[in-house]
């Protein structure tokens, strides 16, 4: 995965975008870097984009890595996805596993594998076929989550805010200072909620554990 500090330093040092491709036609990989790294691609191998502003669309046969201050991508990924950015907006599909680190993000894709998220604020639409694990200050789950979810709230003097309006097919564990279920939320499977107070407006079955002034990231979840 790209390191944000290195990406920022490299991007500031470049005044023009650089683009390179390597490998045979049936196993072609590409790299793009610069203040603005923007391209529509169709490659059979891996792809890497790094810059202050990253815009990457198209199709990648294997792994995709994106890193920048602002990252926007609509991509079909045949392998794993790695994204790091201050602002991230990703659409498309990922056949493998995904790692996303962002201050503010919106994910609306078909994530066929596991999805790991570290974010201050994020909304997840689309579908997650595997397990979702997220450490966030504020998260809104609006999509379909086929595997179990683990939400760990974080924040200054609080443990975040989790909003559920999508479908949790296998339940999971949600720990946050505030847990909110919207009317359209649906949950199957075992659900554990850890919070200061029981969530209002949710009549489904769940196990409640009091957070009791503790931080979620201090618990062994």
N, C-alpha and C positions, 0 to 999 in steps of 0.2 A: 504494500500500500504506500502511496505517496505520503510524505510528511508535509504538513501544511507550511511549516516554517521554511523548508527548503523550496517548496513550490513558490511561495511569495518572493523569496530572494531571487530565484531564477527568473521568475516572470518580470520582476522589476528591471532586471538586467537586460531584458530583450525588448527591442522596439518593434520588431516584426515577428510574425508567426513563422515558425520553422515546422516543416512537415517532411517525414521520411517514411519509406516503406521498405520492407526487406523480406526475403524468403521467396520461394517459388510461387507461382500463381495459385496453386492448389493449397498453399499453406502460407499465405501472405499476412504479415503483421504490420501495423502502422503506429507511428508516434507523432504527436503534434504538441507544440509548446510555444508560448508567447504571451504578450499582453492580452491578446484575444486569440484563443484557440478554437476555431469554428470550422466544422467540416461535416459533410454528409458522406458516409463511408459504407462500403459493402466488402468486407474482408473475411477470409476463412480462418485467420489466426487470431492473435491478440490485438488489443488497441489500448493506447494510453494517451490521455489528453491532460495537459497542465497549463494553467494560465490564470491571470486575474479574472477573465471572463471566459468560460468554457461553454461552448454550444456544440453538442455532438449528437448527430442523428444517423439512423441507418441500421446496419446489421453487422454483428461481430460473431464469428464462428466459435471463438473460445472466450477468454476472459477480457473484461473491460475495466480500466482504471480511470477515474475522473477526479481531478483535484483543482480547486480554484476558489477565489473569493465568491463568485457567482457561478453556479453550475446548472445548466439546463440541458436535458437530454431526452430524446425519444428514440429508444434503441431496442432492437431484438438481440439479446445476448445468449449465445449458446453455452457459455460456461459460467464463471463466477463474476460478480459485480462488486467493485470497491469504489465508494464515493466519499470524498471529504471536501467540505466547502462551508463557507459562512452561510450561504443561501443555496439550497438545493431543490430542484424541481425535476423529478425523474418520472418518465412514462415509458411504457413498452412492455417487455417481458424478459425474464431471466430464468434460464433453465437450471442453473446451479444455485449456490448460496450467495447471499448479499450482505455486505457490511456498509452501513451509512453513518457518517459522523457529520453533524451540522448544527449551527445555531438555530436556523429556521428552515424547515423543509416541508415539502409536499410530495408524497409518493403515491402514484396511481398506476399500478402495473400488475402484471401476473408474475408474482415471485413464486416459482415452483419449488424452490428449496427453502432452507431456513433464512430468516431475516434478523440481523442484529443491528440495533439502532442506538446511537448515543446522540442526544439532541437536547437543546433547550426547549424548543417548541416544534412540534411536527404533527402533521395529519397524514394518515395512511388510508388510502382508498384501494380499489382493485381487490386482489386476492393474494393471500399468503398460503401456499400449499404445505409448508413445513412449520417449524416452530418459530414463533416471534418472541424475541427478547429485547426489551427496550429500557434504557435508563434515561429518563427525561424529566424536565420540569413541568411540561404540559404536553399531553398527547391526546389526540382524538382518533379513535378507531372507527372508520366509516365503512370499511370493506368487509370481505369475507375471510375468515381466518380458520383454515382447515385443521391446523395443529394447535396445541395448547399455547397460551400466551403467558409471558412473565413480564409484568410491567413494574418497574421499580422507580418510584417518584424521587426526584431530587430537587434541591433548591435552597436558597438562603433562608435558614431558620424554619423551613417547611419541607415537606416531602412531596411537593408537586400536586398536580391536578390531572386526573384521568377522566376522559369522556368516552363513553361507549355508545355508539349508535349503529354499529354493524352487527355481524353474526359471528359469534365465537362457537365453533362447532365442537370443540373439545374443552371448553372452559379454560381454566388456568388460574393463575395467582396475580392479583392486582394489589399493589401497595402504594398508597398515596394519601396525603393529608385530606384531599377531597376526591371522592369517586362519584361520578355522575352518570346515570343511565338515562338515555333519551327514550322516548316512547317506542321508537322503531327498533330498539336493540333486541337481539335474540341470543340466547345462550343455551347450549347443550353441554352435557358433561359436568364434571365436578368443578365448582367455582369457589375460590377462597378470596375473600376481601379483607384487607388489612388497612384500617383507616381510623381517624379520630372519632367519626360517627358513622352509623349505618347509612347507606345511601338512600335517599328519598326516591319515591316513584319507581321502585323496582320490586316486583312481587315474586320474582323467581326464587329458586332454591339456591342457597349458598351458605358457606361457613364464614362467620364473621369473627375477626380477631381485632382487638383494640390496639391501635398504634401506641396509645398511652404516652405521648410526648417523645417517642423515639424517632429516629430517622430510618427510613426504609433501607438505605444503603448500609446501615449497621446491622441489619437482620440477616440471618443465614437463609436466604431464599433460593 
